Amino acid sequence: TVYSNIDDNPIGAASISAYNISTTQLFSVNTSGNGSYQLFLPESDYYVSVNADNHEELFDTLSIVSGQSYTKDFNLDQVYLNTLSGTITDQAGAALQNIEVVAIVDGSTLVSGTFTDENGYYELYLLNSTYDIVAGTNNYHMQAEYGVEIIDTDVTVDLVLEQIQQFDGG
């Protein structure tokens, strides 16, 4: 069974991969809804990796002897997610509702997105990294805050959108 170390609950849909050191075969399985798994492996030594959403990857080794069965539970450390939040307003300070806010890494990879609520507020939960935070909608110029470093802390980024006065076709 695969468990989360935060609350000791089993983790469904976790991935277990066993790499046979001798033959280079890869065996893998996903846990059921109750966190349990079963793998049938030939006798050998294995490198094992266990992955689950919002948890750190765990590496282990395993030696299998033919004819013996083993029970091996894994406890995964939960990844700390930082909260990025803020408000989106127009130039007059009025809150803007239903504005899309996205977090981008490496200049092009969208990792998370949401929309502002009726108070112009948004919240994203992100891993440690450096992000470009971009907000936009129809009738407003897109606004971005580049290079926002989020490392083991919650961050607030407020953005002000400028309304488009005239469309020039560009």
KEMAR-670189 format. One record per residue (C-alpha): residue in three letters; x, y, z. Coordinates in nm, 4 decimals, decimal comma, always signed. Layout:
<sites>
- ALA	X	Y	Z $
...
</sites>
This chain:
<sites>
- THR	+0,0000	+0,0000	+0,0000 $
- VAL	+0,1157	+0,3555	-0,0706 $
- TYR	+0,0444	+0,6107	+0,2036 $
- SER	+0,0759	+0,9877	+0,2375 $
- ASN	+0,3008	+1,0803	+0,5296 $
- ILE	+0,0908	+1,3888	+0,6093 $
- ASP	-0,2289	+1,2121	+0,7158 $
- ASP	-0,1377	+0,8414	+0,6723 $
- ASN	-0,4209	+0,8038	+0,4210 $
- PRO	-0,3700	+0,5600	+0,1327 $
- ILE	-0,3012	+0,7177	-0,2077 $
- GLY	-0,5067	+0,5973	-0,5042 $
- ALA	-0,3605	+0,6188	-0,8580 $
- ALA	-0,0001	+0,6268	-0,7329 $
- SER	+0,2494	+0,4817	-0,9798 $
- ILE	+0,5009	+0,2124	-0,8798 $
- SER	+0,7805	+0,1251	-1,1241 $
- ALA	+1,0359	-0,1533	-1,0717 $
- TYR	+1,3447	-0,1559	-1,2944 $
- ASN	+1,5125	-0,4981	-1,3219 $
- ILE	+1,8860	-0,4317	-1,2819 $
- SER	+1,9842	-0,7546	-1,4637 $
- THR	+1,7520	-0,7509	-1,7648 $
- THR	+1,6659	-0,3757	-1,7801 $
- GLN	+1,2952	-0,4651	-1,7928 $
- LEU	+1,0564	-0,2132	-1,6430 $
- PHE	+0,7493	-0,3314	-1,4533 $
- SER	+0,4880	-0,0804	-1,3433 $
- VAL	+0,1457	-0,0629	-1,1874 $
- ASN	-0,0894	+0,1999	-1,0419 $
- THR	-0,2472	+0,1700	-0,7003 $
- SER	-0,6191	+0,1072	-0,6684 $
- GLY	-0,8493	+0,3560	-0,4967 $
- ASN	-0,7512	+0,2175	-0,1546 $
- GLY	-0,3788	+0,2656	-0,2253 $
- SER	-0,2983	-0,1029	-0,2675 $
- TYR	-0,0938	-0,2537	-0,5489 $
- GLN	+0,0383	-0,5893	-0,6621 $
- LEU	+0,3362	-0,6563	-0,8881 $
- PHE	+0,4590	-0,9936	-1,0128 $
- LEU	+0,8362	-0,9779	-1,0547 $
- PRO	+1,0939	-1,2365	-1,1607 $
- GLU	+1,3865	-1,3066	-0,9260 $
- SER	+1,6328	-1,0174	-0,9404 $
- ASP	+1,7391	-0,6914	-0,7817 $
- TYR	+1,5278	-0,3854	-0,8619 $
- TYR	+1,5368	-0,0094	-0,8464 $
- VAL	+1,1894	+0,1069	-0,7454 $
- SER	+1,0283	+0,4479	-0,7873 $
- VAL	+0,6933	+0,5525	-0,6425 $
- ASN	+0,5085	+0,8631	-0,7666 $
- ALA	+0,1805	+1,0308	-0,6783 $
- ASP	+0,0299	+1,3718	-0,7502 $
- ASN	+0,1366	+1,6383	-0,4986 $
- HIS	+0,3923	+1,4034	-0,3403 $
- GLU	+0,7687	+1,3719	-0,3722 $
- GLU	+0,8997	+1,0808	-0,5770 $
- LEU	+1,0370	+0,8020	-0,3572 $
- PHE	+1,3255	+0,5751	-0,4636 $
- ASP	+1,4040	+0,2361	-0,3109 $
- THR	+1,5775	-0,0922	-0,3899 $
- LEU	+1,4249	-0,4359	-0,3717 $
- SER	+1,5640	-0,7905	-0,3955 $
- ILE	+1,3183	-1,0580	-0,5093 $
- VAL	+1,3817	-1,4292	-0,4442 $
- SER	+1,1838	-1,6748	-0,6574 $
- GLY	+0,8907	-1,8383	-0,4785 $
- GLN	+0,8679	-1,5791	-0,1998 $
- SER	+0,6067	-1,3080	-0,1690 $
- TYR	+0,6724	-0,9711	-0,0089 $
- THR	+0,4610	-0,6975	+0,1394 $
- LYS	+0,6145	-0,3551	+0,0841 $
- ASP	+0,4378	-0,0363	+0,1946 $
- PHE	+0,5610	+0,3064	+0,0882 $
- ASN	+0,5145	+0,6410	+0,2642 $
- LEU	+0,5390	+0,9416	+0,0352 $
- ASP	+0,6263	+1,2912	+0,1505 $
- GLN	+0,3710	+1,5464	+0,0426 $
- VAL	+0,5030	+1,8304	-0,1714 $
- TYR	+0,4614	+2,1691	-0,0097 $
- LEU	+0,2484	+2,3889	-0,2325 $
- ASN	+0,2902	+2,7648	-0,2047 $
- THR	-0,0106	+2,9930	-0,2368 $
- LEU	+0,0057	+3,2674	-0,4970 $
- SER	-0,2815	+3,5101	-0,4552 $
- GLY	-0,3795	+3,8634	-0,5341 $
- THR	-0,6388	+4,0917	-0,6855 $
- ILE	-0,6940	+4,2115	-1,0383 $
- THR	-0,8318	+4,5623	-1,0764 $
- ASP	-0,8816	+4,8189	-1,3483 $
- GLN	-0,6987	+5,1541	-1,3468 $
- ALA	-0,9720	+5,3080	-1,1308 $
- GLY	-0,9195	+5,0390	-0,8651 $
- ALA	-1,2421	+4,8515	-0,9356 $
- ALA	-1,2205	+4,4736	-0,8901 $
- LEU	-1,2401	+4,2754	-1,2139 $
- GLN	-1,4388	+3,9506	-1,2100 $
- ASN	-1,3735	+3,6435	-1,4311 $
- ILE	-1,0248	+3,7529	-1,5332 $
- GLU	-0,8008	+3,4599	-1,6287 $
- VAL	-0,4767	+3,4413	-1,4291 $
- VAL	-0,2075	+3,1900	-1,5274 $
- ALA	+0,1350	+3,0867	-1,4002 $
- ILE	+0,3972	+3,0082	-1,6648 $
- VAL	+0,7447	+2,8565	-1,6210 $
- ASP	+1,0326	+2,8648	-1,8693 $
- GLY	+0,8574	+3,1350	-2,0690 $
- SER	+0,6083	+2,9003	-2,2319 $
- THR	+0,4877	+2,6150	-2,0090 $
- LEU	+0,1506	+2,6866	-1,8496 $
- VAL	+0,1447	+2,5123	-1,5107 $
- SER	-0,1670	+2,6489	-1,3446 $
- GLY	-0,4549	+2,8838	-1,4057 $
- THR	-0,7713	+3,0183	-1,2502 $
- PHE	-1,0248	+3,3012	-1,2766 $
- THR	-1,0868	+3,5890	-1,0386 $
- ASP	-1,3958	+3,5855	-0,8182 $
- GLU	-1,6515	+3,8675	-0,7806 $
- ASN	-1,3994	+4,0617	-0,5691 $
- GLY	-1,1215	+4,0340	-0,8276 $
- TYR	-0,9391	+3,7835	-0,6036 $
- TYR	-0,7534	+3,4762	-0,7280 $
- GLU	-0,5518	+3,1932	-0,5730 $
- LEU	-0,3107	+2,9413	-0,7280 $
- TYR	-0,1188	+2,6625	-0,5542 $
- LEU	+0,2318	+2,6223	-0,6943 $
- LEU	+0,5532	+2,4264	-0,6410 $
- ASN	+0,8811	+2,6048	-0,5670 $
- SER	+0,9979	+2,7755	-0,8869 $
- THR	+1,0153	+3,1069	-1,0724 $
- TYR	+0,6985	+3,2013	-1,2595 $
- ASP	+0,5640	+3,4575	-1,5008 $
- ILE	+0,2165	+3,5561	-1,3767 $
- VAL	-0,0124	+3,6744	-1,6558 $
- ALA	-0,3684	+3,8122	-1,6379 $
- GLY	-0,5993	+3,9081	-1,9198 $
- THR	-0,9431	+3,9099	-2,0743 $
- ASN	-1,1269	+4,0649	-2,3674 $
- ASN	-1,1347	+4,4465	-2,3782 $
- TYR	-0,8263	+4,4813	-2,1538 $
- HIS	-0,4555	+4,4819	-2,2257 $
- MET	-0,2863	+4,1708	-2,0888 $
- GLN	-0,0669	+4,2388	-1,7855 $
- ALA	+0,2238	+4,0273	-1,6583 $
- GLU	+0,4599	+4,0135	-1,3651 $
- TYR	+0,7749	+3,8350	-1,4804 $
- GLY	+1,0235	+3,6373	-1,2718 $
- VAL	+0,8143	+3,5903	-0,9582 $
- GLU	+1,0219	+3,3629	-0,7358 $
- ILE	+0,8165	+3,1392	-0,5093 $
- ILE	+1,0343	+2,9347	-0,2726 $
- ASP	+0,8771	+2,7942	+0,0472 $
- THR	+0,6566	+3,0983	+0,0998 $
- ASP	+0,3193	+3,2382	+0,0014 $
- VAL	+0,3307	+3,5312	-0,2402 $
- THR	+0,0866	+3,8084	-0,3323 $
- VAL	+0,0848	+3,9555	-0,6823 $
- ASP	-0,1736	+4,2264	-0,7572 $
- LEU	-0,2159	+4,3358	-1,1178 $
- VAL	-0,3855	+4,6374	-1,2755 $
- LEU	-0,5351	+4,5924	-1,6213 $
- GLU	-0,5705	+4,8812	-1,8624 $
- GLN	-0,8930	+4,8904	-2,0612 $
- ILE	-0,8540	+4,9006	-2,4392 $
- GLN	-0,9849	+5,2387	-2,5588 $
- GLN	-0,9480	+5,1843	-2,9308 $
- PHE	-0,8748	+4,8766	-3,1388 $
- ASP	-0,6109	+4,9537	-3,3993 $
- GLY	-0,6182	+4,6152	-3,5757 $
- GLY	-0,2644	+4,5287	-3,4576 $
</sites>
